[in-house]
């Protein structure tokens, strides 16, 4: 067992608590979007310019796509600590993969 002085232990605890709050205490939600919204917000153009390929994927195939190197496209809301998955009205999820 590691014994730290109380003052150092307090500093370590505070630092770890802040890291946890900043990076791990986030909720996940779906954000319903359509193609027009993606184009209006320039999300599609930005991701294509960054070298990503975009695709719509049904939720039941998402695990397979992730194994193939695809990842969900998400929009972080840092103020409310929410990660919003971009989901189409039909339930399809927007995914991306580096070309």
N, CA, C and O atoms as a GROMACS GRO file, in nm:
protein
  396
    1UNK      N    1   0.084  -0.117   0.000
    1UNK     CA    2   0.000   0.000   0.000
    1UNK      C    3   0.089   0.124   0.000
    1UNK      O    4   0.193   0.127   0.067
    2UNK      N    5   0.050   0.224  -0.073
    2UNK     CA    6   0.125   0.349  -0.081
    2UNK      C    7   0.070   0.445   0.023
    2UNK      O    8  -0.051   0.466   0.032
    3UNK      N    9   0.160   0.503   0.100
    3UNK     CA   10   0.120   0.601   0.201
    3UNK      C   11   0.166   0.738   0.156
    3UNK      O   12   0.286   0.761   0.137
    4UNK      N   13   0.073   0.828   0.138
    4UNK     CA   14   0.104   0.965   0.097
    4UNK      C   15   0.074   1.059   0.213
    4UNK      O   16  -0.019   1.034   0.290
    5UNK      N   17   0.149   1.165   0.226
    5UNK     CA   18   0.112   1.267   0.325
    5UNK      C   19  -0.028   1.318   0.294
    5UNK      O   20  -0.069   1.324   0.178
    6UNK      N   21  -0.102   1.356   0.397
    6UNK     CA   22  -0.240   1.399   0.378
    6UNK      C   23  -0.252   1.514   0.279
    6UNK      O   24  -0.344   1.514   0.197
    7UNK      N   25  -0.162   1.610   0.283
    7UNK     CA   26  -0.173   1.723   0.191
    7UNK      C   27  -0.154   1.678   0.047
    7UNK      O   28  -0.225   1.724  -0.042
    8UNK      N   29  -0.058   1.587   0.022
    8UNK     CA   30  -0.035   1.536  -0.113
    8UNK      C   31  -0.152   1.449  -0.158
    8UNK      O   32  -0.195   1.456  -0.274
    9UNK      N   33  -0.204   1.369  -0.066
    9UNK     CA   34  -0.320   1.286  -0.099
    9UNK      C   35  -0.438   1.372  -0.139
    9UNK      O   36  -0.512   1.339  -0.232
   10UNK      N   37  -0.457   1.483  -0.070
   10UNK     CA   38  -0.566   1.575  -0.104
   10UNK      C   39  -0.548   1.636  -0.241
   10UNK      O   40  -0.645   1.650  -0.316
   11UNK      N   41  -0.425   1.671  -0.275
   11UNK     CA   42  -0.396   1.728  -0.407
   11UNK      C   43  -0.423   1.625  -0.515
   11UNK      O   44  -0.486   1.655  -0.617
   12UNK      N   45  -0.375   1.502  -0.493
   12UNK     CA   46  -0.397   1.395  -0.591
   12UNK      C   47  -0.546   1.367  -0.607
   12UNK      O   48  -0.595   1.353  -0.719
   13UNK      N   49  -0.619   1.359  -0.495
   13UNK     CA   50  -0.763   1.335  -0.501
   13UNK      C   51  -0.834   1.445  -0.579
   13UNK      O   52  -0.919   1.416  -0.663
   14UNK      N   53  -0.801   1.569  -0.552
   14UNK     CA   54  -0.864   1.682  -0.620
   14UNK      C   55  -0.835   1.678  -0.770
   14UNK      O   56  -0.925   1.702  -0.851
   15UNK      N   57  -0.712   1.647  -0.806
   15UNK     CA   58  -0.676   1.641  -0.948
   15UNK      C   59  -0.752   1.530  -1.018
   15UNK      O   60  -0.806   1.549  -1.126
   16UNK      N   61  -0.756   1.413  -0.954
   16UNK     CA   62  -0.827   1.300  -1.016
   16UNK      C   63  -0.977   1.327  -1.024
   16UNK      O   64  -1.041   1.289  -1.122
   17UNK      N   65  -1.034   1.390  -0.923
   17UNK     CA   66  -1.176   1.424  -0.923
   17UNK      C   67  -1.207   1.521  -1.038
   17UNK      O   68  -1.309   1.507  -1.106
   18UNK      N   69  -1.119   1.620  -1.059
   18UNK     CA   70  -1.139   1.716  -1.168
   18UNK      C   71  -1.129   1.648  -1.304
   18UNK      O   72  -1.207   1.679  -1.394
   19UNK      N   73  -1.034   1.557  -1.318
   19UNK     CA   74  -1.020   1.483  -1.445
   19UNK      C   75  -1.144   1.400  -1.470
   19UNK      O   76  -1.197   1.398  -1.581
   20UNK      N   77  -1.193   1.330  -1.367
   20UNK     CA   78  -1.313   1.248  -1.382
   20UNK      C   79  -1.432   1.334  -1.422
   20UNK      O   80  -1.508   1.297  -1.512
   21UNK      N   81  -1.449   1.448  -1.356
   21UNK     CA   82  -1.562   1.536  -1.387
   21UNK      C   83  -1.552   1.590  -1.529
   21UNK      O   84  -1.653   1.603  -1.598
   22UNK      N   85  -1.430   1.622  -1.572
   22UNK     CA   86  -1.414   1.682  -1.704
   22UNK      C   87  -1.428   1.580  -1.817
   22UNK      O   88  -1.484   1.611  -1.922
   23UNK      N   89  -1.379   1.458  -1.797
   23UNK     CA   90  -1.371   1.364  -1.907
   23UNK      C   91  -1.464   1.243  -1.897
   23UNK      O   92  -1.492   1.179  -1.998
   24UNK      N   93  -1.512   1.210  -1.778
   24UNK     CA   94  -1.585   1.084  -1.766
   24UNK      C   95  -1.731   1.097  -1.724
   24UNK      O   96  -1.809   1.004  -1.746
   25UNK      N   97  -1.772   1.207  -1.665
   25UNK     CA   98  -1.910   1.222  -1.620
   25UNK      C   99  -1.998   1.285  -1.728
   25UNK      O  100  -2.065   1.385  -1.705
   26UNK      N  101  -1.997   1.227  -1.846
   26UNK     CA  102  -2.073   1.278  -1.959
   26UNK      C  103  -2.190   1.184  -1.987
   26UNK      O  104  -2.176   1.062  -1.974
   27UNK      N  105  -2.302   1.240  -2.026
   27UNK     CA  106  -2.417   1.161  -2.069
   27UNK      C  107  -2.410   1.146  -2.221
   27UNK      O  108  -2.344   1.224  -2.289
   28UNK      N  109  -2.479   1.046  -2.272
   28UNK     CA  110  -2.490   1.028  -2.416
   28UNK      C  111  -2.635   1.043  -2.457
   28UNK      O  112  -2.725   0.992  -2.390
   29UNK      N  113  -2.658   1.113  -2.568
   29UNK     CA  114  -2.793   1.134  -2.620
   29UNK      C  115  -2.787   1.126  -2.772
   29UNK      O  116  -2.681   1.140  -2.833
   30UNK      N  117  -2.902   1.104  -2.832
   30UNK     CA  118  -2.914   1.109  -2.977
   30UNK      C  119  -2.959   1.249  -3.018
   30UNK      O  120  -3.043   1.310  -2.952
   31UNK      N  121  -2.902   1.298  -3.126
   31UNK     CA  122  -2.947   1.425  -3.184
   31UNK      C  123  -3.002   1.390  -3.323
   31UNK      O  124  -2.929   1.343  -3.409
   32UNK      N  125  -3.130   1.415  -3.342
   32UNK     CA  126  -3.196   1.383  -3.468
   32UNK      C  127  -3.157   1.487  -3.572
   32UNK      O  128  -3.175   1.607  -3.551
   33UNK      N  129  -3.103   1.440  -3.685
   33UNK     CA  130  -3.058   1.530  -3.791
   33UNK      C  131  -3.108   1.478  -3.925
   33UNK      O  132  -3.161   1.367  -3.935
   34UNK      N  133  -3.090   1.560  -4.028
   34UNK     CA  134  -3.115   1.518  -4.165
   34UNK      C  135  -3.001   1.570  -4.251
   34UNK      O  136  -2.917   1.647  -4.204
   35UNK      N  137  -2.999   1.529  -4.376
   35UNK     CA  138  -2.890   1.567  -4.466
   35UNK      C  139  -2.881   1.718  -4.481
   35UNK      O  140  -2.771   1.774  -4.485
   36UNK      N  141  -2.995   1.784  -4.490
   36UNK     CA  142  -2.995   1.930  -4.504
   36UNK      C  143  -2.930   1.997  -4.384
   36UNK      O  144  -2.857   2.095  -4.400
   37UNK      N  145  -2.956   1.946  -4.263
   37UNK     CA  146  -2.895   2.003  -4.143
   37UNK      C  147  -2.744   1.987  -4.147
   37UNK      O  148  -2.670   2.080  -4.114
   38UNK      N  149  -2.698   1.867  -4.187
   38UNK     CA  150  -2.554   1.843  -4.196
   38UNK      C  151  -2.487   1.939  -4.293
   38UNK      O  152  -2.377   1.988  -4.267
   39UNK      N  153  -2.553   1.967  -4.404
   39UNK     CA  154  -2.497   2.059  -4.502
   39UNK      C  155  -2.506   2.204  -4.454
   39UNK      O  156  -2.413   2.282  -4.476
   40UNK      N  157  -2.615   2.239  -4.390
   40UNK     CA  158  -2.633   2.375  -4.341
   40UNK      C  159  -2.531   2.409  -4.232
   40UNK      O  160  -2.482   2.522  -4.226
   41UNK      N  161  -2.498   2.315  -4.147
   41UNK     CA  162  -2.402   2.336  -4.040
   41UNK      C  163  -2.258   2.312  -4.086
   41UNK      O  164  -2.165   2.323  -4.006
   42UNK      N  165  -2.239   2.279  -4.212
   42UNK     CA  166  -2.107   2.252  -4.271
   42UNK      C  167  -2.037   2.133  -4.208
   42UNK      O  168  -1.916   2.118  -4.223
   43UNK      N  169  -2.109   2.048  -4.138
   43UNK     CA  170  -2.048   1.931  -4.076
   43UNK      C  171  -2.002   1.833  -4.184
   43UNK      O  172  -1.892   1.778  -4.176
   44UNK      N  173  -2.084   1.812  -4.282
   44UNK     CA  174  -2.049   1.720  -4.390
   44UNK      C  175  -1.924   1.769  -4.463
   44UNK      O  176  -1.830   1.692  -4.484
   45UNK      N  177  -1.922   1.895  -4.502
   45UNK     CA  178  -1.808   1.950  -4.575
   45UNK      C  179  -1.681   1.947  -4.490
   45UNK      O  180  -1.573   1.916  -4.540
   46UNK      N  181  -1.694   1.977  -4.361
   46UNK     CA  182  -1.578   1.978  -4.272
   46UNK      C  183  -1.517   1.838  -4.257
   46UNK      O  184  -1.395   1.822  -4.262
   47UNK      N  185  -1.603   1.738  -4.238
   47UNK     CA  186  -1.552   1.602  -4.222
   47UNK      C  187  -1.491   1.550  -4.352
   47UNK      O  188  -1.389   1.482  -4.350
   48UNK      N  189  -1.552   1.582  -4.465
   48UNK     CA  190  -1.495   1.542  -4.593
   48UNK      C  191  -1.360   1.610  -4.615
   48UNK      O  192  -1.267   1.547  -4.665
   49UNK      N  193  -1.348   1.737  -4.578
   49UNK     CA  194  -1.222   1.810  -4.593
   49UNK      C  195  -1.113   1.752  -4.502
   49UNK      O  196  -0.995   1.761  -4.534
   50UNK      N  197  -1.152   1.694  -4.390
   50UNK     CA  198  -1.057   1.632  -4.298
   50UNK      C  199  -1.017   1.492  -4.343
   50UNK      O  200  -0.937   1.425  -4.277
   51UNK      N  201  -1.073   1.447  -4.456
   51UNK     CA  202  -1.036   1.317  -4.510
   51UNK      C  203  -1.120   1.201  -4.462
   51UNK      O  204  -1.076   1.086  -4.467
   52UNK      N  205  -1.241   1.230  -4.415
   52UNK     CA  206  -1.330   1.123  -4.369
   52UNK      C  207  -1.428   1.085  -4.479
   52UNK      O  208  -1.471   1.168  -4.559
   53UNK      N  209  -1.463   0.960  -4.480
   53UNK     CA  210  -1.573   0.908  -4.561
   53UNK      C  211  -1.693   0.899  -4.468
   53UNK      O  212  -1.679   0.856  -4.354
   54UNK      N  213  -1.810   0.939  -4.514
   54UNK     CA  214  -1.931   0.938  -4.432
   54UNK      C  215  -2.028   0.834  -4.483
   54UNK      O  216  -2.034   0.805  -4.602
   55UNK      N  217  -2.104   0.778  -4.390
   55UNK     CA  218  -2.202   0.676  -4.427
   55UNK      C  219  -2.311   0.673  -4.323
   55UNK      O  220  -2.289   0.706  -4.206
   56UNK      N  221  -2.429   0.634  -4.365
   56UNK     CA  222  -2.541   0.610  -4.274
   56UNK      C  223  -2.541   0.460  -4.243
   56UNK      O  224  -2.523   0.377  -4.332
   57UNK      N  225  -2.560   0.427  -4.116
   57UNK     CA  226  -2.555   0.287  -4.073
   57UNK      C  227  -2.673   0.258  -3.981
   57UNK      O  228  -2.706   0.338  -3.894
   58UNK      N  229  -2.736   0.143  -4.001
   58UNK     CA  230  -2.843   0.105  -3.909
   58UNK      C  231  -2.781   0.062  -3.776
   58UNK      O  232  -2.668   0.013  -3.773
   59UNK      N  233  -2.855   0.081  -3.669
   59UNK     CA  234  -2.802   0.049  -3.536
   59UNK      C  235  -2.765  -0.098  -3.522
   59UNK      O  236  -2.670  -0.132  -3.452
   60UNK      N  237  -2.840  -0.186  -3.588
   60UNK     CA  238  -2.810  -0.328  -3.573
   60UNK      C  239  -2.682  -0.370  -3.646
   60UNK      O  240  -2.634  -0.481  -3.625
   61UNK      N  241  -2.627  -0.285  -3.731
   61UNK     CA  242  -2.501  -0.315  -3.801
   61UNK      C  243  -2.384  -0.233  -3.744
   61UNK      O  244  -2.271  -0.246  -3.792
   62UNK      N  245  -2.410  -0.152  -3.645
   62UNK     CA  246  -2.309  -0.061  -3.594
   62UNK      C  247  -2.186  -0.135  -3.540
   62UNK      O  248  -2.073  -0.093  -3.564
   63UNK      N  249  -2.206  -0.243  -3.467
   63UNK     CA  250  -2.093  -0.319  -3.412
   63UNK      C  251  -2.001  -0.370  -3.523
   63UNK      O  252  -1.879  -0.367  -3.510
   64UNK      N  253  -2.061  -0.417  -3.631
   64UNK     CA  254  -1.982  -0.467  -3.744
   64UNK      C  255  -1.903  -0.354  -3.807
   64UNK      O  256  -1.785  -0.371  -3.838
   65UNK      N  257  -1.966  -0.240  -3.825
   65UNK     CA  258  -1.898  -0.125  -3.887
   65UNK      C  259  -1.782  -0.076  -3.799
   65UNK      O  260  -1.677  -0.039  -3.851
   66UNK      N  261  -1.801  -0.075  -3.667
   66UNK     CA  262  -1.695  -0.033  -3.576
   66UNK      C  263  -1.574  -0.126  -3.590
   66UNK      O  264  -1.460  -0.080  -3.589
   67UNK      N  265  -1.599  -0.255  -3.602
   67UNK     CA  266  -1.490  -0.350  -3.623
   67UNK      C  267  -1.418  -0.326  -3.755
   67UNK      O  268  -1.300  -0.358  -3.767
   68UNK      N  269  -1.487  -0.269  -3.852
   68UNK     CA  270  -1.427  -0.238  -3.982
   68UNK      C  271  -1.354  -0.103  -3.982
   68UNK      O  272  -1.299  -0.062  -4.084
   69UNK      N  273  -1.353  -0.035  -3.869
   69UNK     CA  274  -1.281   0.092  -3.859
   69UNK      C  275  -1.367   0.217  -3.863
   69UNK      O  276  -1.314   0.328  -3.863
   70UNK      N  277  -1.497   0.201  -3.867
   70UNK     CA  278  -1.587   0.315  -3.866
   70UNK      C  279  -1.611   0.360  -3.724
   70UNK      O  280  -1.594   0.281  -3.630
   71UNK      N  281  -1.649   0.485  -3.705
   71UNK     CA  282  -1.686   0.537  -3.574
   71UNK      C  283  -1.806   0.629  -3.588
   71UNK      O  284  -1.828   0.690  -3.692
   72UNK      N  285  -1.884   0.636  -3.480
   72UNK     CA  286  -2.001   0.724  -3.480
   72UNK      C  287  -1.956   0.870  -3.485
   72UNK      O  288  -1.853   0.906  -3.429
   73UNK      N  289  -2.034   0.952  -3.554
   73UNK     CA  290  -2.009   1.095  -3.555
   73UNK      C  291  -2.089   1.154  -3.439
   73UNK      O  292  -2.210   1.137  -3.430
   74UNK      N  293  -2.018   1.224  -3.351
   74UNK     CA  294  -2.081   1.281  -3.232
   74UNK      C  295  -2.050   1.430  -3.223
   74UNK      O  296  -1.951   1.478  -3.278
   75UNK      N  297  -2.137   1.499  -3.154
   75UNK     CA  298  -2.121   1.642  -3.132
   75UNK      C  299  -2.114   1.664  -2.981
   75UNK      O  300  -2.214   1.642  -2.911
   76UNK      N  301  -1.998   1.707  -2.929
   76UNK     CA  302  -1.990   1.728  -2.784
   76UNK      C  303  -2.055   1.860  -2.742
   76UNK      O  304  -2.041   1.962  -2.810
   77UNK      N  305  -2.125   1.856  -2.632
   77UNK     CA  306  -2.182   1.976  -2.570
   77UNK      C  307  -2.112   1.989  -2.435
   77UNK      O  308  -2.158   1.936  -2.334
   78UNK      N  309  -1.998   2.061  -2.435
   78UNK     CA  310  -1.915   2.069  -2.316
   78UNK      C  311  -1.986   2.137  -2.199
   78UNK      O  312  -1.966   2.100  -2.083
   79UNK      N  313  -2.068   2.236  -2.228
   79UNK     CA  314  -2.137   2.308  -2.122
   79UNK      C  315  -2.226   2.215  -2.040
   79UNK      O  316  -2.228   2.220  -1.917
   80UNK      N  317  -2.301   2.129  -2.110
   80UNK     CA  318  -2.394   2.038  -2.043
   80UNK      C  319  -2.338   1.897  -2.025
   80UNK      O  320  -2.408   1.809  -1.974
   81UNK      N  321  -2.212   1.875  -2.065
   81UNK     CA  322  -2.145   1.745  -2.056
   81UNK      C  323  -2.229   1.634  -2.120
   81UNK      O  324  -2.261   1.532  -2.058
   82UNK      N  325  -2.264   1.658  -2.246
   82UNK     CA  326  -2.343   1.561  -2.321
   82UNK      C  327  -2.273   1.533  -2.453
   82UNK      O  328  -2.231   1.626  -2.523
   83UNK      N  329  -2.261   1.406  -2.487
   83UNK     CA  330  -2.213   1.365  -2.618
   83UNK      C  331  -2.337   1.330  -2.700
   83UNK      O  332  -2.413   1.240  -2.663
   84UNK      N  333  -2.357   1.400  -2.811
   84UNK     CA  334  -2.476   1.377  -2.894
   84UNK      C  335  -2.438   1.302  -3.020
   84UNK      O  336  -2.362   1.351  -3.104
   85UNK      N  337  -2.492   1.179  -3.032
   85UNK     CA  338  -2.474   1.101  -3.155
   85UNK      C  339  -2.565   1.158  -3.263
   85UNK      O  340  -2.681   1.188  -3.236
   86UNK      N  341  -2.513   1.174  -3.382
   86UNK     CA  342  -2.594   1.227  -3.492
   86UNK      C  343  -2.670   1.111  -3.555
   86UNK      O  344  -2.612   1.022  -3.617
   87UNK      N  345  -2.802   1.115  -3.539
   87UNK     CA  346  -2.890   1.007  -3.581
   87UNK      C  347  -2.996   1.063  -3.675
   87UNK      O  348  -3.052   1.170  -3.650
   88UNK      N  349  -3.022   0.990  -3.782
   88UNK     CA  350  -3.125   1.032  -3.878
   88UNK      C  351  -3.263   0.992  -3.827
   88UNK      O  352  -3.276   0.906  -3.739
   89UNK      N  353  -3.364   1.055  -3.882
   89UNK     CA  354  -3.503   1.032  -3.836
   89UNK      C  355  -3.545   0.885  -3.848
   89UNK      O  356  -3.629   0.838  -3.770
   90UNK      N  357  -3.487   0.812  -3.943
   90UNK     CA  358  -3.522   0.671  -3.959
   90UNK      C  359  -3.445   0.580  -3.863
   90UNK      O  360  -3.461   0.458  -3.868
   91UNK      N  361  -3.361   0.639  -3.776
   91UNK     CA  362  -3.285   0.561  -3.679
   91UNK      C  363  -3.144   0.530  -3.721
   91UNK      O  364  -3.064   0.481  -3.641
   92UNK      N  365  -3.110   0.558  -3.847
   92UNK     CA  366  -2.974   0.536  -3.894
   92UNK      C  367  -2.876   0.629  -3.825
   92UNK      O  368  -2.909   0.744  -3.795
   93UNK      N  369  -2.756   0.580  -3.801
   93UNK     CA  370  -2.652   0.657  -3.732
   93UNK      C  371  -2.550   0.705  -3.834
   93UNK      O  372  -2.512   0.630  -3.924
   94UNK      N  373  -2.505   0.830  -3.822
   94UNK     CA  374  -2.401   0.882  -3.909
   94UNK      C  375  -2.266   0.831  -3.858
   94UNK      O  376  -2.233   0.848  -3.741
   95UNK      N  377  -2.190   0.767  -3.947
   95UNK     CA  378  -2.058   0.715  -3.910
   95UNK      C  379  -1.953   0.770  -4.006
   95UNK      O  380  -1.983   0.816  -4.115
   96UNK      N  381  -1.828   0.762  -3.960
   96UNK     CA  382  -1.717   0.814  -4.042
   96UNK      C  383  -1.598   0.721  -4.032
   96UNK      O  384  -1.584   0.644  -3.937
   97UNK      N  385  -1.512   0.730  -4.136
   97UNK     CA  386  -1.388   0.652  -4.139
   97UNK      C  387  -1.286   0.730  -4.220
   97UNK      O  388  -1.319   0.788  -4.324
   98UNK      N  389  -1.162   0.733  -4.172
   98UNK     CA  390  -1.054   0.801  -4.245
   98UNK      C  391  -1.029   0.726  -4.375
   98UNK      O  392  -1.020   0.603  -4.378
   99UNK      N  393  -1.017   0.804  -4.483
   99UNK     CA  394  -0.985   0.743  -4.613
   99UNK      C  395  -0.839   0.707  -4.621
   99UNK      O  396  -0.794   0.655  -4.723
   0.00000   0.00000   0.00000
